[in-house]
Amino acid sequence: MAIQVGDKAPDFELKDNHGAAVKLSDFRGEKNVVLLFYPFAFTGVCTGELCEVRDNLPKFADRDTQVLAVSNDSIHTLRVFAEQEGLEYPLLSDFWPHGEVSRAYGVFAEDKGCAVRGTFVIDKEGVVRWTVVNALPDARDLGEYVKALDTL
């Protein structure tokens, strides 16, 4: 079961597409976080969603928010994907232990070996304030989580 609104967001440390460690708790007291889980780099729906985020980064910056996108791909795959698509926000690798963070958030599809499309809006205190979980083929509406940020 996915993490619910009002829950403390589980802390984690993952490597980004440049190999740097990123901890969720590093943003506590500093920025809100939109945590996006997506199945795989280079797939149609995932590429579309992440490029839409790229094209709308000022909407997040204006709301004092850091976007973190998590997949079960390796950091090497994520590096090439980010370079190819011009993604300038952290793409985090939940590759090993495989899906550990995705499981902690309740969005790992055991039968597929990847995360489903889970989105968590986390406030500066580390509390989940909004969430939605979509099936693998169902793209998310970026406008919905931007609206959720406006309520913080």
Beta strands, then each sheet from edge to edge (+ up, - down):
strand 1: 13-16
strand 2: 21-23
strand 3: 32-37
strand 4: 65-71
strand 5: 91-93
strand 6: 108-109
strand 7: 114-115
strand 8: 117-122
strand 9: 128-134
sheet 1: 2+ 1- 5+ 4+ 3+ 8- 9+
sheet 2: 6+ 7-
end
